[in-house]
Amino acid sequence: LIGGVNGQYVTSVSSFQAQAVGVYTPDTIAPVISSYALNMTGSATLTLQFAETVQFQLLVVNSFALVGANGDVFNFSTSTVATTYDNDVLVISFSLLDSDRLKRTTTVAIDAASTNLRIVPGLFQDMVYNSNVQDAALPVLSYYGDVQSPVLLSFDLNMDTQVLQLSFAETVNETSITPALVSVASAATGGSSVALTRFNGITLVNLDLFSVSLIAADVNAIKALLFARASGETFLRIAAAGLRDMARNAIIATTKSVTNYVADTTAPVLQSIALNLS
């Protein structure tokens, strides 16, 4: 019952006596994204705030794109999906592939000024199928840069080809690795170790994996100390700041045991001989 100001009540009406609405005005307002936030730490996430509830199941995530201040465009792949939604909030979690791709760009989403969400008409619908007419590159409301140090997941060493391969939890700046801060060791702590002096080359294998070619002098120094002859005596140490990610976050001091080890099977070759008869 609904009470009146004078204490009288409206008589209840059963469902069999329900009254038809006198004037009904349907919802014809197009839905809009009112704001969004981008968090670049870890695997990047995009949180969208809508002005009303929309049909998230009809939304195609890879129809969105991020646009830099200079107009460069970053398109989402089909591997990035919506992970959570609640009424008018949608959280899009970037796949590792897309997160790494985005972090390696130098013109898009490197700061708030270079983060704009491209929205095109017909991208999403509200609960009564009104489609958005919003057509804009919407500036980000909240931008959170990557503040997480890179993490070494594993490394492989091939003593035959003299190649060291490193795998990380996210994409890193492979050119930032400092040989003098990288050591091959016989144990996790203590034992013998050789600090590297330089590399013959650095190769990006995929976005979170790269390899370095060791120089013969470093490999010979390891062999002379009689370690790294098997997986159980092969460790890698990277000192603090020995490598940085794309946001210039420095790695913390890290030690890992080798994951895949290939021994030296190449026969030695005599390269020269000197004879002094004096």
Contacts in CASP RR format, 6 or more apart in sequence:
PFRMAT RR
TARGET T0000
AUTHOR 0000-0000-0000
METHOD contacts of the structure
MODEL  1
LIGGVNGQYVTSVSSFQAQAVGVYTPDTIAPVISSYALNMTGSATLTLQF
AETVQFQLLVVNSFALVGANGDVFNFSTSTVATTYDNDVLVISFSLLDSD
RLKRTTTVAIDAASTNLRIVPGLFQDMVYNSNVQDAALPVLSYYGDVQSP
VLLSFDLNMDTQVLQLSFAETVNETSITPALVSVASAATGGSSVALTRFN
GITLVNLDLFSVSLIAADVNAIKALLFARASGETFLRIAAAGLRDMARNA
IIATTKSVTNYVADTTAPVLQSIALNLS
1 9 0 8 1.000
1 10 0 8 1.000
1 11 0 8 1.000
1 12 0 8 1.000
2 9 0 8 1.000
2 10 0 8 1.000
3 9 0 8 1.000
3 10 0 8 1.000
4 10 0 8 1.000
13 19 0 8 1.000
26 128 0 8 1.000
27 126 0 8 1.000
27 128 0 8 1.000
27 130 0 8 1.000
28 130 0 8 1.000
29 52 0 8 1.000
29 126 0 8 1.000
29 130 0 8 1.000
30 126 0 8 1.000
30 130 0 8 1.000
30 131 0 8 1.000
30 132 0 8 1.000
30 133 0 8 1.000
30 134 0 8 1.000
31 50 0 8 1.000
31 51 0 8 1.000
31 52 0 8 1.000
31 54 0 8 1.000
31 124 0 8 1.000
31 125 0 8 1.000
31 126 0 8 1.000
31 130 0 8 1.000
31 131 0 8 1.000
31 132 0 8 1.000
32 50 0 8 1.000
32 51 0 8 1.000
32 132 0 8 1.000
32 134 0 8 1.000
33 48 0 8 1.000
33 49 0 8 1.000
33 50 0 8 1.000
33 51 0 8 1.000
33 117 0 8 1.000
33 119 0 8 1.000
33 132 0 8 1.000
33 134 0 8 1.000
33 138 0 8 1.000
34 49 0 8 1.000
34 50 0 8 1.000
34 51 0 8 1.000
35 49 0 8 1.000
35 141 0 8 1.000
35 142 0 8 1.000
36 46 0 8 1.000
36 47 0 8 1.000
36 48 0 8 1.000
36 49 0 8 1.000
36 117 0 8 1.000
36 138 0 8 1.000
36 140 0 8 1.000
36 141 0 8 1.000
37 46 0 8 1.000
37 47 0 8 1.000
37 140 0 8 1.000
37 141 0 8 1.000
37 142 0 8 1.000
37 143 0 8 1.000
37 144 0 8 1.000
38 44 0 8 1.000
38 45 0 8 1.000
38 46 0 8 1.000
38 47 0 8 1.000
38 66 0 8 1.000
38 109 0 8 1.000
38 115 0 8 1.000
38 140 0 8 1.000
38 142 0 8 1.000
38 143 0 8 1.000
38 144 0 8 1.000
39 45 0 8 1.000
39 46 0 8 1.000
39 47 0 8 1.000
39 144 0 8 1.000
39 145 0 8 1.000
40 102 0 8 1.000
40 103 0 8 1.000
40 109 0 8 1.000
40 143 0 8 1.000
40 144 0 8 1.000
40 145 0 8 1.000
40 146 0 8 1.000
40 247 0 8 1.000
41 144 0 8 1.000
41 145 0 8 1.000
41 146 0 8 1.000
41 147 0 8 1.000
41 148 0 8 1.000
42 99 0 8 1.000
42 146 0 8 1.000
42 148 0 8 1.000
42 169 0 8 1.000
42 170 0 8 1.000
43 93 0 8 1.000
43 94 0 8 1.000
43 95 0 8 1.000
43 96 0 8 1.000
43 99 0 8 1.000
43 170 0 8 1.000
44 93 0 8 1.000
44 94 0 8 1.000
44 98 0 8 1.000
44 99 0 8 1.000
44 102 0 8 1.000
44 103 0 8 1.000
44 109 0 8 1.000
45 91 0 8 1.000
45 92 0 8 1.000
45 93 0 8 1.000
45 94 0 8 1.000
46 64 0 8 1.000
46 91 0 8 1.000
46 92 0 8 1.000
46 94 0 8 1.000
46 117 0 8 1.000
47 89 0 8 1.000
47 90 0 8 1.000
47 91 0 8 1.000
47 92 0 8 1.000
48 89 0 8 1.000
48 90 0 8 1.000
48 91 0 8 1.000
48 92 0 8 1.000
49 88 0 8 1.000
49 89 0 8 1.000
50 88 0 8 1.000
50 89 0 8 1.000
50 90 0 8 1.000
50 124 0 8 1.000
51 88 0 8 1.000
52 88 0 8 1.000
52 126 0 8 1.000
52 127 0 8 1.000
53 87 0 8 1.000
53 88 0 8 1.000
53 126 0 8 1.000
53 127 0 8 1.000
54 88 0 8 1.000
54 90 0 8 1.000
54 124 0 8 1.000
54 125 0 8 1.000
54 126 0 8 1.000
54 127 0 8 1.000
55 124 0 8 1.000
55 125 0 8 1.000
55 126 0 8 1.000
55 127 0 8 1.000
55 129 0 8 1.000
56 82 0 8 1.000
56 85 0 8 1.000
56 90 0 8 1.000
56 124 0 8 1.000
58 124 0 8 1.000
58 125 0 8 1.000
59 82 0 8 1.000
59 90 0 8 1.000
59 123 0 8 1.000
59 124 0 8 1.000
60 123 0 8 1.000
61 76 0 8 1.000
61 80 0 8 1.000
61 81 0 8 1.000
61 82 0 8 1.000
61 92 0 8 1.000
62 75 0 8 1.000
62 76 0 8 1.000
62 77 0 8 1.000
62 78 0 8 1.000
62 80 0 8 1.000
63 120 0 8 1.000
63 123 0 8 1.000
64 76 0 8 1.000
64 92 0 8 1.000
64 117 0 8 1.000
64 118 0 8 1.000
64 119 0 8 1.000
64 123 0 8 1.000
65 73 0 8 1.000
65 74 0 8 1.000
65 75 0 8 1.000
65 76 0 8 1.000
65 117 0 8 1.000
65 118 0 8 1.000
66 73 0 8 1.000
66 74 0 8 1.000
66 102 0 8 1.000
66 108 0 8 1.000
66 109 0 8 1.000
66 115 0 8 1.000
66 116 0 8 1.000
66 117 0 8 1.000
66 118 0 8 1.000
67 73 0 8 1.000
67 74 0 8 1.000
67 108 0 8 1.000
67 116 0 8 1.000
67 117 0 8 1.000
67 118 0 8 1.000
67 137 0 8 1.000
68 74 0 8 1.000
68 107 0 8 1.000
68 108 0 8 1.000
68 109 0 8 1.000
68 114 0 8 1.000
68 115 0 8 1.000
68 116 0 8 1.000
69 107 0 8 1.000
69 113 0 8 1.000
69 114 0 8 1.000
69 116 0 8 1.000
70 107 0 8 1.000
70 114 0 8 1.000
71 107 0 8 1.000
72 105 0 8 1.000
72 107 0 8 1.000
72 108 0 8 1.000
73 108 0 8 1.000
73 118 0 8 1.000
74 101 0 8 1.000
74 102 0 8 1.000
74 105 0 8 1.000
74 108 0 8 1.000
74 109 0 8 1.000
76 92 0 8 1.000
76 94 0 8 1.000
76 98 0 8 1.000
77 95 0 8 1.000
77 97 0 8 1.000
77 98 0 8 1.000
77 101 0 8 1.000
79 95 0 8 1.000
79 97 0 8 1.000
79 98 0 8 1.000
80 92 0 8 1.000
80 93 0 8 1.000
80 94 0 8 1.000
80 95 0 8 1.000
80 98 0 8 1.000
81 92 0 8 1.000
81 93 0 8 1.000
81 95 0 8 1.000
82 90 0 8 1.000
82 91 0 8 1.000
82 92 0 8 1.000
82 93 0 8 1.000
83 91 0 8 1.000
83 92 0 8 1.000
83 93 0 8 1.000
84 90 0 8 1.000
84 91 0 8 1.000
85 91 0 8 1.000
94 102 0 8 1.000
96 170 0 8 1.000
96 208 0 8 1.000
97 207 0 8 1.000
99 170 0 8 1.000
100 170 0 8 1.000
100 171 0 8 1.000
100 207 0 8 1.000
100 208 0 8 1.000
101 207 0 8 1.000
102 108 0 8 1.000
102 109 0 8 1.000
103 146 0 8 1.000
103 170 0 8 1.000
103 171 0 8 1.000
103 245 0 8 1.000
103 246 0 8 1.000
103 247 0 8 1.000
104 171 0 8 1.000
104 207 0 8 1.000
104 246 0 8 1.000
107 114 0 8 1.000
108 114 0 8 1.000
108 115 0 8 1.000
109 115 0 8 1.000
109 143 0 8 1.000
111 143 0 8 1.000
111 145 0 8 1.000
112 139 0 8 1.000
112 140 0 8 1.000
112 143 0 8 1.000
115 139 0 8 1.000
115 140 0 8 1.000
115 143 0 8 1.000
116 137 0 8 1.000
116 138 0 8 1.000
116 139 0 8 1.000
116 140 0 8 1.000
117 137 0 8 1.000
117 138 0 8 1.000
117 140 0 8 1.000
118 136 0 8 1.000
118 137 0 8 1.000
118 138 0 8 1.000
119 132 0 8 1.000
119 134 0 8 1.000
119 135 0 8 1.000
119 136 0 8 1.000
119 137 0 8 1.000
119 138 0 8 1.000
120 135 0 8 1.000
121 131 0 8 1.000
121 132 0 8 1.000
121 133 0 8 1.000
121 134 0 8 1.000
121 135 0 8 1.000
122 131 0 8 1.000
122 132 0 8 1.000
122 133 0 8 1.000
123 131 0 8 1.000
123 132 0 8 1.000
123 134 0 8 1.000
124 131 0 8 1.000
124 132 0 8 1.000
125 131 0 8 1.000
125 132 0 8 1.000
145 247 0 8 1.000
146 245 0 8 1.000
146 246 0 8 1.000
146 247 0 8 1.000
146 249 0 8 1.000
147 247 0 8 1.000
147 249 0 8 1.000
148 170 0 8 1.000
148 245 0 8 1.000
148 249 0 8 1.000
149 245 0 8 1.000
149 249 0 8 1.000
149 250 0 8 1.000
149 251 0 8 1.000
149 252 0 8 1.000
150 168 0 8 1.000
150 169 0 8 1.000
150 170 0 8 1.000
150 172 0 8 1.000
150 243 0 8 1.000
150 244 0 8 1.000
150 245 0 8 1.000
150 249 0 8 1.000
150 251 0 8 1.000
151 168 0 8 1.000
151 169 0 8 1.000
151 170 0 8 1.000
151 251 0 8 1.000
151 254 0 8 1.000
152 166 0 8 1.000
152 167 0 8 1.000
152 168 0 8 1.000
152 236 0 8 1.000
152 238 0 8 1.000
152 251 0 8 1.000
152 254 0 8 1.000
152 256 0 8 1.000
153 167 0 8 1.000
153 168 0 8 1.000
153 169 0 8 1.000
154 166 0 8 1.000
154 167 0 8 1.000
154 256 0 8 1.000
154 259 0 8 1.000
155 164 0 8 1.000
155 165 0 8 1.000
155 166 0 8 1.000
155 167 0 8 1.000
155 236 0 8 1.000
155 256 0 8 1.000
155 258 0 8 1.000
155 259 0 8 1.000
156 164 0 8 1.000
156 165 0 8 1.000
156 258 0 8 1.000
156 259 0 8 1.000
156 260 0 8 1.000
156 261 0 8 1.000
156 262 0 8 1.000
157 163 0 8 1.000
157 164 0 8 1.000
157 165 0 8 1.000
157 184 0 8 1.000
157 228 0 8 1.000
157 234 0 8 1.000
157 236 0 8 1.000
157 258 0 8 1.000
157 260 0 8 1.000
157 261 0 8 1.000
157 262 0 8 1.000
158 164 0 8 1.000
158 165 0 8 1.000
158 261 0 8 1.000
158 262 0 8 1.000
159 219 0 8 1.000
159 222 0 8 1.000
159 228 0 8 1.000
159 261 0 8 1.000
159 262 0 8 1.000
159 263 0 8 1.000
159 264 0 8 1.000
160 262 0 8 1.000
160 263 0 8 1.000
160 264 0 8 1.000
160 265 0 8 1.000
160 266 0 8 1.000
161 262 0 8 1.000
162 200 0 8 1.000
162 213 0 8 1.000
162 214 0 8 1.000
162 215 0 8 1.000
162 216 0 8 1.000
162 219 0 8 1.000
163 211 0 8 1.000
163 212 0 8 1.000
163 213 0 8 1.000
163 214 0 8 1.000
164 184 0 8 1.000
164 211 0 8 1.000
164 212 0 8 1.000
164 214 0 8 1.000
164 236 0 8 1.000
165 205 0 8 1.000
165 209 0 8 1.000
165 210 0 8 1.000
165 211 0 8 1.000
165 212 0 8 1.000
166 209 0 8 1.000
166 210 0 8 1.000
166 211 0 8 1.000
166 212 0 8 1.000
166 236 0 8 1.000
167 208 0 8 1.000
167 209 0 8 1.000
168 208 0 8 1.000
168 209 0 8 1.000
169 208 0 8 1.000
170 208 0 8 1.000
170 245 0 8 1.000
171 207 0 8 1.000
171 208 0 8 1.000
171 245 0 8 1.000
171 246 0 8 1.000
172 208 0 8 1.000
172 210 0 8 1.000
172 243 0 8 1.000
172 244 0 8 1.000
172 245 0 8 1.000
172 246 0 8 1.000
173 243 0 8 1.000
173 244 0 8 1.000
173 245 0 8 1.000
173 246 0 8 1.000
173 248 0 8 1.000
174 202 0 8 1.000
174 204 0 8 1.000
174 210 0 8 1.000
175 202 0 8 1.000
176 242 0 8 1.000
176 243 0 8 1.000
176 244 0 8 1.000
177 199 0 8 1.000
177 202 0 8 1.000
177 212 0 8 1.000
177 242 0 8 1.000
177 243 0 8 1.000
178 241 0 8 1.000
178 242 0 8 1.000
178 243 0 8 1.000
179 195 0 8 1.000
179 196 0 8 1.000
179 197 0 8 1.000
179 198 0 8 1.000
179 199 0 8 1.000
180 195 0 8 1.000
180 196 0 8 1.000
180 197 0 8 1.000
181 195 0 8 1.000
181 238 0 8 1.000
181 239 0 8 1.000
181 240 0 8 1.000
181 241 0 8 1.000
181 242 0 8 1.000
181 243 0 8 1.000
182 195 0 8 1.000
182 196 0 8 1.000
182 236 0 8 1.000
182 237 0 8 1.000
182 238 0 8 1.000
182 239 0 8 1.000
182 242 0 8 1.000
183 193 0 8 1.000
183 194 0 8 1.000
183 195 0 8 1.000
183 196 0 8 1.000
183 236 0 8 1.000
183 237 0 8 1.000
183 239 0 8 1.000
184 193 0 8 1.000
184 194 0 8 1.000
184 196 0 8 1.000
184 218 0 8 1.000
184 222 0 8 1.000
184 228 0 8 1.000
184 234 0 8 1.000
184 235 0 8 1.000
184 236 0 8 1.000
184 237 0 8 1.000
185 191 0 8 1.000
185 192 0 8 1.000
185 193 0 8 1.000
185 194 0 8 1.000
185 227 0 8 1.000
185 235 0 8 1.000
185 236 0 8 1.000
185 237 0 8 1.000
185 255 0 8 1.000
186 192 0 8 1.000
186 193 0 8 1.000
186 225 0 8 1.000
186 227 0 8 1.000
186 228 0 8 1.000
186 233 0 8 1.000
186 234 0 8 1.000
186 235 0 8 1.000
187 233 0 8 1.000
187 235 0 8 1.000
188 235 0 8 1.000
188 255 0 8 1.000
188 257 0 8 1.000
189 255 0 8 1.000
191 227 0 8 1.000
192 225 0 8 1.000
192 226 0 8 1.000
192 227 0 8 1.000
193 237 0 8 1.000
194 218 0 8 1.000
194 221 0 8 1.000
194 222 0 8 1.000
194 225 0 8 1.000
196 214 0 8 1.000
196 218 0 8 1.000
197 215 0 8 1.000
197 217 0 8 1.000
197 218 0 8 1.000
198 215 0 8 1.000
199 212 0 8 1.000
199 213 0 8 1.000
199 214 0 8 1.000
199 215 0 8 1.000
200 212 0 8 1.000
200 213 0 8 1.000
200 214 0 8 1.000
200 215 0 8 1.000
201 212 0 8 1.000
201 213 0 8 1.000
202 210 0 8 1.000
202 211 0 8 1.000
202 212 0 8 1.000
202 213 0 8 1.000
203 210 0 8 1.000
203 211 0 8 1.000
203 212 0 8 1.000
203 213 0 8 1.000
204 210 0 8 1.000
205 211 0 8 1.000
222 228 0 8 1.000
223 264 0 8 1.000
227 233 0 8 1.000
227 234 0 8 1.000
228 234 0 8 1.000
229 263 0 8 1.000
230 261 0 8 1.000
230 263 0 8 1.000
231 257 0 8 1.000
231 258 0 8 1.000
231 261 0 8 1.000
232 257 0 8 1.000
232 258 0 8 1.000
232 261 0 8 1.000
234 257 0 8 1.000
234 258 0 8 1.000
234 261 0 8 1.000
235 255 0 8 1.000
235 256 0 8 1.000
235 257 0 8 1.000
235 258 0 8 1.000
236 255 0 8 1.000
236 256 0 8 1.000
236 258 0 8 1.000
237 253 0 8 1.000
237 254 0 8 1.000
237 255 0 8 1.000
238 251 0 8 1.000
238 253 0 8 1.000
238 254 0 8 1.000
238 255 0 8 1.000
239 253 0 8 1.000
240 250 0 8 1.000
240 251 0 8 1.000
240 252 0 8 1.000
240 253 0 8 1.000
241 250 0 8 1.000
241 251 0 8 1.000
242 250 0 8 1.000
242 251 0 8 1.000
243 250 0 8 1.000
243 251 0 8 1.000
244 250 0 8 1.000
244 251 0 8 1.000
END
